[in-house]
Amino acid sequence: MEYLLDLTTLIPMLARQQQSGELLAPRVHVPGLNELCQAHLDLVDGTIQSCVIRTMTGSILAQGDNAVMVLANLVLKWNWNVYQTEPLASQTPRPKPQVSRDDSFLIPYKLERINLAELNTLSRTHRKVFGLIDGTRSTKRIAELLSPAERPELSNILLDLRTKGLIVL
């Protein structure tokens, strides 16, 4: 479900419903910063368990209460995913140099200028993954859209696409 709200409005609403899940804002413009960021919050029973703001390169700008304060009054497009079971991690995730299961909330973006020669050399599975990258789907969602045989390759494919300069994680 998507919300276009600020956190000071959204969090009390989710708290009243005792919701558990994750809030993702794939495109956050932090005032004073000339780079797009991503925001990720984990909620358990309507209470914020973790909050992190990352640059598109994976560097952490703010986490915990500091990140909540930065995001509190920004009206953002939030993607809300309800946990079907217990949350996978109740602590703030750590950045990793390559995509892994812990980074399943990351949302890859295509670069504005793409080398067509590089794109034409990709395998069919690489092109399929590249086609699924739309700036709104998390790596977890992209994996769900792949066949079971292709899913184990996703981390390597995303790393290849990033190395070739076609995407940003």
Sine and cosine of phi, psi and omega as CSV:
sin_phi,cos_phi,sin_psi,cos_psi,sin_omega,cos_omega
0.00,0.00,0.57,-0.82,-0.01,-1.00
-0.93,-0.38,0.60,-0.80,0.07,-1.00
-0.77,-0.64,0.61,-0.79,0.12,-0.99
-0.90,-0.44,0.99,0.11,-0.11,-0.99
-0.56,-0.83,0.19,-0.98,0.17,-0.99
-1.00,-0.04,0.36,-0.93,-0.05,-1.00
-0.90,0.43,-0.53,0.85,-0.01,-1.00
-0.91,0.42,-0.36,0.93,0.09,-1.00
-1.00,-0.06,-0.68,0.74,-0.13,-0.99
-0.95,0.31,-0.70,0.72,-0.07,-1.00
-0.88,0.47,-0.74,0.67,0.04,-1.00
-0.87,0.50,-0.56,0.83,0.03,-1.00
-0.90,0.44,-0.72,0.70,0.02,-1.00
-0.94,0.35,-0.54,0.84,0.02,-1.00
-0.92,0.40,-0.66,0.75,0.03,-1.00
-0.88,0.48,-0.53,0.85,-0.01,-1.00
-1.00,0.01,-0.03,1.00,-0.01,-1.00
0.81,0.59,0.68,0.73,-0.06,-1.00
-0.99,0.14,0.57,-0.82,0.12,-0.99
-0.84,-0.54,0.75,-0.67,-0.01,-1.00
0.16,-0.99,-0.34,-0.94,0.00,-1.00
-0.79,-0.61,0.63,-0.78,0.11,-0.99
-0.95,-0.30,0.79,-0.61,0.02,-1.00
-0.83,-0.56,0.76,-0.65,0.14,-0.99
-0.88,-0.47,0.97,-0.23,-0.13,-0.99
-0.96,0.30,-0.40,0.92,-0.04,-1.00
-0.74,-0.68,0.99,-0.13,-0.02,-1.00
-0.91,-0.41,0.80,-0.60,0.12,-0.99
-0.98,-0.22,0.95,-0.30,0.02,-1.00
-0.99,0.12,0.82,-0.57,0.01,-1.00
-0.81,0.58,0.73,-0.69,0.01,-1.00
1.00,0.02,-0.05,1.00,0.00,-1.00
-0.87,-0.49,0.74,-0.67,-0.04,-1.00
-1.00,-0.07,0.53,0.85,-0.03,-1.00
-0.65,-0.76,0.67,-0.74,0.09,-1.00
-0.94,0.35,0.52,-0.85,-0.01,-1.00
-0.75,-0.66,0.10,-0.99,0.10,-0.99
-0.83,-0.55,0.60,-0.80,0.07,-1.00
-0.88,-0.48,0.64,-0.77,-0.01,-1.00
-0.67,-0.74,0.81,-0.59,0.05,-1.00
-0.81,-0.58,0.66,-0.75,0.15,-0.99
-0.96,-0.28,0.76,-0.65,0.04,-1.00
-0.86,-0.51,0.65,-0.76,0.11,-0.99
-0.79,-0.61,0.86,-0.51,-0.04,-1.00
0.79,0.61,0.63,0.78,0.06,-1.00
0.99,0.15,0.04,1.00,-0.01,-1.00
-0.95,-0.32,0.72,-0.69,0.01,-1.00
-0.92,0.38,0.84,-0.54,0.04,-1.00
-0.99,-0.13,-0.58,0.82,0.04,-1.00
-0.45,-0.89,0.46,-0.89,0.03,-1.00
-0.53,-0.85,0.73,-0.68,0.01,-1.00
-0.58,-0.81,0.64,-0.77,0.13,-0.99
-0.90,-0.43,0.82,-0.57,-0.01,-1.00
-0.85,-0.53,0.50,-0.86,0.18,-0.98
-0.96,0.27,0.19,-0.98,0.01,-1.00
-0.92,0.40,-0.31,0.95,0.04,-1.00
-1.00,0.02,-0.04,1.00,0.07,-1.00
0.99,-0.16,-0.06,1.00,0.02,-1.00
-0.95,0.30,0.67,-0.74,0.00,-1.00
-0.99,0.13,0.83,-0.55,0.07,-1.00
-1.00,0.02,-0.68,0.73,-0.01,-1.00
-0.42,-0.91,0.45,-0.89,0.06,-1.00
-0.53,-0.85,0.28,-0.96,0.01,-1.00
0.91,0.41,-0.60,-0.80,-0.05,-1.00
-0.88,0.47,-0.55,0.84,0.03,-1.00
-0.88,0.47,-0.68,0.74,0.01,-1.00
-0.92,0.39,-0.65,0.76,0.02,-1.00
-0.87,0.49,-0.67,0.74,0.01,-1.00
-0.89,0.45,-0.63,0.77,0.02,-1.00
-0.90,0.43,-0.65,0.76,-0.09,-1.00
-1.00,0.07,-0.31,0.95,-0.20,-0.98
-0.73,0.68,-0.73,0.68,-0.10,-0.99
-0.95,-0.30,0.13,0.99,0.05,-1.00
-0.99,0.12,0.80,-0.60,0.08,-1.00
-0.99,0.14,0.91,-0.42,-0.09,-1.00
-0.79,-0.61,0.32,-0.95,0.12,-0.99
-1.00,0.03,0.95,-0.32,-0.05,-1.00
-0.98,-0.21,0.72,-0.70,0.15,-0.99
-0.98,-0.18,0.84,-0.55,-0.04,-1.00
-0.96,-0.29,0.84,-0.54,0.05,-1.00
-0.87,-0.50,0.88,-0.48,0.00,-1.00
-0.98,0.22,0.69,-0.73,0.08,-1.00
-0.95,0.30,0.76,-0.65,0.06,-1.00
-0.98,0.17,-0.47,0.88,0.04,-1.00
-0.73,-0.68,-0.34,-0.94,0.05,-1.00
-0.91,0.42,0.51,-0.86,0.05,-1.00
-0.87,0.50,0.55,-0.83,-0.01,-1.00
-0.92,0.40,-0.59,0.81,-0.01,-1.00
-0.55,-0.83,0.73,-0.68,0.03,-1.00
-0.97,-0.23,0.17,0.98,0.05,-1.00
-0.90,-0.44,0.30,-0.95,-0.01,-1.00
-0.91,0.42,0.80,-0.59,0.00,-1.00
-0.92,0.40,0.49,-0.87,0.03,-1.00
-0.99,-0.13,0.60,-0.80,0.04,-1.00
-0.93,0.37,0.57,-0.82,0.03,-1.00
-0.78,-0.63,0.47,-0.88,-0.04,-1.00
-0.93,0.36,-0.37,0.93,0.04,-1.00
-0.71,-0.71,0.27,-0.96,-0.05,-1.00
-0.94,0.34,0.70,-0.72,0.07,-1.00
-0.61,-0.79,0.00,-1.00,-0.01,-1.00
-0.86,0.50,-0.53,0.85,0.02,-1.00
-0.92,0.39,-0.36,0.93,-0.02,-1.00
-0.98,-0.19,0.44,0.90,-0.08,-1.00
-0.92,0.39,-0.25,0.97,0.02,-1.00
-1.00,0.07,-0.19,0.98,-0.02,-1.00
-0.90,0.44,0.59,-0.81,0.00,-1.00
-0.90,-0.44,0.94,-0.34,0.01,-1.00
-0.97,0.25,0.49,-0.87,0.03,-1.00
-0.81,-0.59,0.59,-0.81,0.13,-0.99
-0.98,0.22,0.60,-0.80,0.08,-1.00
-0.96,0.28,0.47,-0.88,-0.04,-1.00
-0.92,0.40,-0.59,0.81,0.00,-1.00
-0.94,-0.35,0.90,-0.43,-0.07,-1.00
-0.92,-0.40,0.70,-0.72,0.06,-1.00
-0.98,0.19,0.95,-0.30,-0.06,-1.00
-0.90,0.44,-0.56,0.83,0.04,-1.00
-0.88,0.47,-0.66,0.75,0.03,-1.00
-0.91,0.42,-0.66,0.75,0.00,-1.00
-0.89,0.45,-0.62,0.78,-0.02,-1.00
-0.94,0.33,-0.31,0.95,0.01,-1.00
-1.00,0.04,-0.07,1.00,-0.06,-1.00
-0.95,0.30,0.48,-0.88,0.10,-1.00
-0.95,0.32,0.20,-0.98,0.00,-1.00
-0.87,0.50,-0.68,0.73,0.00,-1.00
-0.92,0.40,-0.64,0.77,0.05,-1.00
-0.87,0.49,-0.69,0.72,0.01,-1.00
-0.91,0.41,-0.58,0.81,0.03,-1.00
-0.89,0.45,-0.74,0.67,0.02,-1.00
-0.89,0.46,-0.70,0.71,0.02,-1.00
-0.85,0.53,-0.65,0.76,0.02,-1.00
-0.92,0.39,-0.49,0.87,0.01,-1.00
-0.98,0.20,-0.27,0.96,0.00,-1.00
-0.98,0.19,0.91,-0.42,-0.03,-1.00
-0.76,-0.64,0.14,0.99,0.01,-1.00
0.99,0.11,-0.02,1.00,0.06,-1.00
-0.84,-0.54,-0.40,0.91,-0.04,-1.00
-1.00,0.08,0.72,-0.69,0.09,-1.00
-0.98,0.22,0.25,-0.97,0.05,-1.00
-0.89,0.45,-0.51,0.86,0.06,-1.00
-0.89,0.45,-0.71,0.70,0.00,-1.00
-0.92,0.40,-0.63,0.78,0.04,-1.00
-0.88,0.48,-0.68,0.74,0.03,-1.00
-0.87,0.50,-0.63,0.77,0.01,-1.00
-0.90,0.44,-0.48,0.87,-0.02,-1.00
-0.99,0.11,-0.21,0.98,0.03,-1.00
-1.00,0.06,0.31,-0.95,0.07,-1.00
-0.95,0.31,0.41,-0.91,0.02,-1.00
-0.82,0.58,-0.53,0.85,0.00,-1.00
-0.95,0.31,-0.47,0.88,-0.05,-1.00
-1.00,0.06,-0.40,0.92,-0.10,-1.00
-0.84,0.54,-0.69,0.73,-0.02,-1.00
-0.89,0.46,-0.37,0.93,-0.03,-1.00
-0.99,0.11,-0.18,0.98,-0.17,-0.99
-0.84,0.55,-0.73,0.68,-0.02,-1.00
-0.84,0.54,-0.72,0.70,0.00,-1.00
-0.93,0.38,-0.61,0.79,0.00,-1.00
-0.91,0.42,-0.71,0.70,0.02,-1.00
-0.89,0.46,-0.63,0.78,0.05,-1.00
-0.90,0.43,-0.68,0.74,0.05,-1.00
-0.87,0.50,-0.73,0.68,-0.02,-1.00
-0.89,0.45,-0.60,0.80,0.03,-1.00
-0.93,0.36,-0.68,0.73,0.01,-1.00
-0.88,0.47,-0.59,0.81,0.00,-1.00
-0.98,0.18,-0.03,1.00,0.05,-1.00
0.98,0.22,0.46,0.89,-0.01,-1.00
-0.99,-0.16,-0.42,0.91,-0.03,-1.00
-0.67,-0.74,0.23,-0.97,0.13,-0.99
-0.81,-0.58,0.70,-0.71,0.06,-1.00
-0.97,-0.23,0.00,0.00,0.00,0.00
